[in-house]
Amino acid sequence: MLLQLHKMLDISQCWDIVRQVRWSEGVLCPQCESKDCYKNGKSKRQIHNQKYHCKSCEKHFDDLTDTIFSGSQLPLEHWIVALYLMHLNISNSQIAEELDISLTTAQRICSELREGIVKKNLAYYLAERWKLTNAMS
């Protein structure tokens, strides 16, 4: 019997996780990196997705703009469960079965999650190196 974790999750908690990770240092405009942003309603298609407006560049964005989740047809909870199962070293075929998606889709999700993690870690590493180098100068 499959548990199907994605059906047991509180969807609003998934969105809270994304916001906590993405905006850990406050909301930043993905276009100009300004902190001069304000909340601007919720998405009609994804009711938990917060929309924002940047006062500096006048661009609109939301919690998923410029992320691997942006434009995905799969619900956010599928991505969160896949990430959790990857952490447990569960195979792509088991993830596909758990989420009731095709193996191809599971492989794409896992690949994008891995790439996103690598990019985030690399960006963090380079930022820390930059700080260290500048502090020594």
C-alpha positions as YAML, in Angstrom:
chain: A
units: angstrom
residues:
- id: 1
  name: MET
  ca: [0.00, 0.00, 0.00]
- id: 2
  name: LEU
  ca: [1.32, 3.44, -0.97]
- id: 3
  name: LEU
  ca: [1.19, 6.24, 1.56]
- id: 4
  name: GLN
  ca: [1.03, 9.01, -1.03]
- id: 5
  name: LEU
  ca: [2.60, 11.67, 1.18]
- id: 6
  name: HIS
  ca: [1.57, 14.47, -1.18]
- id: 7
  name: LYS
  ca: [-2.07, 13.82, -0.26]
- id: 8
  name: MET
  ca: [-1.33, 14.06, 3.47]
- id: 9
  name: LEU
  ca: [0.57, 17.34, 3.34]
- id: 10
  name: ASP
  ca: [-0.90, 20.67, 4.31]
- id: 11
  name: ILE
  ca: [-0.47, 22.62, 1.07]
- id: 12
  name: SER
  ca: [-0.10, 25.95, 2.88]
- id: 13
  name: GLN
  ca: [2.85, 24.50, 4.81]
- id: 14
  name: CYS
  ca: [4.57, 23.65, 1.51]
- id: 15
  name: TRP
  ca: [4.22, 27.25, 0.42]
- id: 16
  name: ASP
  ca: [5.50, 28.43, 3.82]
- id: 17
  name: ILE
  ca: [8.58, 26.23, 3.36]
- id: 18
  name: VAL
  ca: [9.27, 27.75, -0.06]
- id: 19
  name: ARG
  ca: [8.89, 31.29, 1.32]
- id: 20
  name: GLN
  ca: [11.12, 30.56, 4.33]
- id: 21
  name: VAL
  ca: [13.88, 29.21, 2.11]
- id: 22
  name: ARG
  ca: [13.51, 31.69, -0.74]
- id: 23
  name: TRP
  ca: [13.00, 34.84, 1.30]
- id: 24
  name: SER
  ca: [15.20, 33.92, 4.29]
- id: 25
  name: GLU
  ca: [16.76, 37.39, 4.18]
- id: 26
  name: GLY
  ca: [13.60, 39.19, 3.10]
- id: 27
  name: VAL
  ca: [11.79, 39.48, -0.22]
- id: 28
  name: LEU
  ca: [14.13, 40.54, -3.03]
- id: 29
  name: CYS
  ca: [13.05, 41.49, -6.53]
- id: 30
  name: PRO
  ca: [14.42, 38.81, -8.90]
- id: 31
  name: GLN
  ca: [14.90, 41.50, -11.58]
- id: 32
  name: CYS
  ca: [16.83, 44.23, -9.72]
- id: 33
  name: GLU
  ca: [17.43, 42.61, -6.29]
- id: 34
  name: SER
  ca: [15.76, 45.52, -4.50]
- id: 35
  name: LYS
  ca: [14.21, 44.97, -1.07]
- id: 36
  name: ASP
  ca: [11.73, 47.76, -1.79]
- id: 37
  name: CYS
  ca: [8.87, 45.36, -2.53]
- id: 38
  name: TYR
  ca: [5.37, 44.90, -1.23]
- id: 39
  name: LYS
  ca: [2.78, 42.12, -1.26]
- id: 40
  name: ASN
  ca: [0.37, 42.45, -4.15]
- id: 41
  name: GLY
  ca: [-2.37, 39.84, -3.71]
- id: 42
  name: LYS
  ca: [-2.40, 36.11, -4.37]
- id: 43
  name: SER
  ca: [-2.24, 34.15, -7.59]
- id: 44
  name: LYS
  ca: [-5.66, 33.15, -8.95]
- id: 45
  name: ARG
  ca: [-4.35, 29.80, -10.18]
- id: 46
  name: GLN
  ca: [-2.36, 28.94, -7.04]
- id: 47
  name: ILE
  ca: [-4.14, 30.51, -4.09]
- id: 48
  name: HIS
  ca: [-1.18, 30.12, -1.70]
- id: 49
  name: ASN
  ca: [1.27, 31.79, -4.09]
- id: 50
  name: GLN
  ca: [1.99, 35.33, -2.86]
- id: 51
  name: LYS
  ca: [2.42, 38.01, -5.54]
- id: 52
  name: TYR
  ca: [4.72, 41.02, -5.07]
- id: 53
  name: HIS
  ca: [5.47, 44.35, -6.72]
- id: 54
  name: CYS
  ca: [8.90, 45.99, -6.79]
- id: 55
  name: LYS
  ca: [8.82, 49.75, -6.23]
- id: 56
  name: SER
  ca: [12.32, 50.17, -7.71]
- id: 57
  name: CYS
  ca: [11.90, 48.57, -11.14]
- id: 58
  name: GLU
  ca: [8.08, 48.30, -11.18]
- id: 59
  name: LYS
  ca: [8.22, 44.56, -11.97]
- id: 60
  name: HIS
  ca: [5.69, 42.04, -10.65]
- id: 61
  name: PHE
  ca: [6.78, 38.63, -9.38]
- id: 62
  name: ASP
  ca: [5.63, 35.86, -7.06]
- id: 63
  name: ASP
  ca: [7.04, 33.22, -4.73]
- id: 64
  name: LEU
  ca: [7.97, 30.96, -7.65]
- id: 65
  name: THR
  ca: [9.36, 33.48, -10.15]
- id: 66
  name: ASP
  ca: [12.77, 32.36, -11.46]
- id: 67
  name: THR
  ca: [12.69, 29.07, -9.54]
- id: 68
  name: ILE
  ca: [12.60, 25.49, -10.79]
- id: 69
  name: PHE
  ca: [8.95, 25.37, -9.70]
- id: 70
  name: SER
  ca: [7.91, 28.25, -11.95]
- id: 71
  name: GLY
  ca: [5.62, 27.17, -14.78]
- id: 72
  name: SER
  ca: [5.41, 23.58, -13.58]
- id: 73
  name: GLN
  ca: [2.13, 21.79, -14.13]
- id: 74
  name: LEU
  ca: [2.77, 19.68, -11.03]
- id: 75
  name: PRO
  ca: [1.56, 20.93, -7.67]
- id: 76
  name: LEU
  ca: [4.20, 22.29, -5.31]
- id: 77
  name: GLU
  ca: [3.55, 19.47, -2.84]
- id: 78
  name: HIS
  ca: [4.80, 16.96, -5.44]
- id: 79
  name: TRP
  ca: [8.11, 18.83, -5.60]
- id: 80
  name: ILE
  ca: [8.40, 18.98, -1.80]
- id: 81
  name: VAL
  ca: [7.66, 15.26, -1.41]
- id: 82
  name: ALA
  ca: [10.12, 14.40, -4.21]
- id: 83
  name: LEU
  ca: [12.82, 16.43, -2.46]
- id: 84
  name: TYR
  ca: [12.09, 14.67, 0.83]
- id: 85
  name: LEU
  ca: [12.17, 11.24, -0.82]
- id: 86
  name: MET
  ca: [15.42, 12.09, -2.60]
- id: 87
  name: HIS
  ca: [16.88, 12.92, 0.80]
- id: 88
  name: LEU
  ca: [15.92, 9.39, 1.89]
- id: 89
  name: ASN
  ca: [17.74, 8.04, -1.18]
- id: 90
  name: ILE
  ca: [14.53, 6.71, -2.74]
- id: 91
  name: SER
  ca: [14.83, 5.78, -6.43]
- id: 92
  name: ASN
  ca: [13.19, 7.78, -9.22]
- id: 93
  name: SER
  ca: [10.88, 4.86, -9.99]
- id: 94
  name: GLN
  ca: [9.73, 4.71, -6.37]
- id: 95
  name: ILE
  ca: [9.20, 8.48, -6.38]
- id: 96
  name: ALA
  ca: [7.13, 8.13, -9.57]
- id: 97
  name: GLU
  ca: [5.03, 5.44, -7.94]
- id: 98
  name: GLU
  ca: [4.57, 7.44, -4.72]
- id: 99
  name: LEU
  ca: [3.50, 10.58, -6.58]
- id: 100
  name: ASP
  ca: [1.48, 8.68, -9.20]
- id: 101
  name: ILE
  ca: [3.41, 10.28, -12.06]
- id: 102
  name: SER
  ca: [5.37, 8.84, -14.97]
- id: 103
  name: LEU
  ca: [8.96, 7.76, -14.51]
- id: 104
  name: THR
  ca: [10.01, 10.37, -17.08]
- id: 105
  name: THR
  ca: [8.35, 13.12, -15.03]
- id: 106
  name: ALA
  ca: [9.92, 11.84, -11.81]
- id: 107
  name: GLN
  ca: [13.35, 11.79, -13.47]
- id: 108
  name: ARG
  ca: [12.87, 15.36, -14.71]
- id: 109
  name: ILE
  ca: [11.78, 16.59, -11.27]
- id: 110
  name: CYS
  ca: [14.70, 14.88, -9.51]
- id: 111
  name: SER
  ca: [17.16, 16.18, -12.09]
- id: 112
  name: GLU
  ca: [15.89, 19.75, -11.74]
- id: 113
  name: LEU
  ca: [15.97, 19.51, -7.94]
- id: 114
  name: ARG
  ca: [19.56, 18.23, -8.01]
- id: 115
  name: GLU
  ca: [20.63, 21.00, -10.40]
- id: 116
  name: GLY
  ca: [18.90, 23.60, -8.22]
- id: 117
  name: ILE
  ca: [20.64, 22.32, -5.11]
- id: 118
  name: VAL
  ca: [24.04, 22.35, -6.84]
- id: 119
  name: LYS
  ca: [23.51, 25.90, -8.13]
- id: 120
  name: LYS
  ca: [22.36, 27.12, -4.71]
- id: 121
  name: ASN
  ca: [25.35, 25.50, -2.99]
- id: 122
  name: LEU
  ca: [27.74, 26.90, -5.61]
- id: 123
  name: ALA
  ca: [26.25, 30.39, -5.29]
- id: 124
  name: TYR
  ca: [26.52, 30.18, -1.49]
- id: 125
  name: TYR
  ca: [30.11, 28.93, -1.70]
- id: 126
  name: LEU
  ca: [31.13, 31.71, -4.10]
- id: 127
  name: ALA
  ca: [29.41, 34.37, -1.99]
- id: 128
  name: GLU
  ca: [31.21, 33.13, 1.14]
- id: 129
  name: ARG
  ca: [34.54, 33.07, -0.72]
- id: 130
  name: TRP
  ca: [33.89, 36.61, -1.96]
- id: 131
  name: LYS
  ca: [33.19, 37.81, 1.60]
- id: 132
  name: LEU
  ca: [36.32, 36.08, 2.89]
- id: 133
  name: THR
  ca: [38.49, 37.49, 0.09]
- id: 134
  name: ASN
  ca: [37.17, 41.03, 0.64]
- id: 135
  name: ALA
  ca: [37.60, 40.76, 4.40]
- id: 136
  name: MET
  ca: [41.26, 39.84, 3.91]
- id: 137
  name: SER
  ca: [41.90, 42.80, 1.58]
...
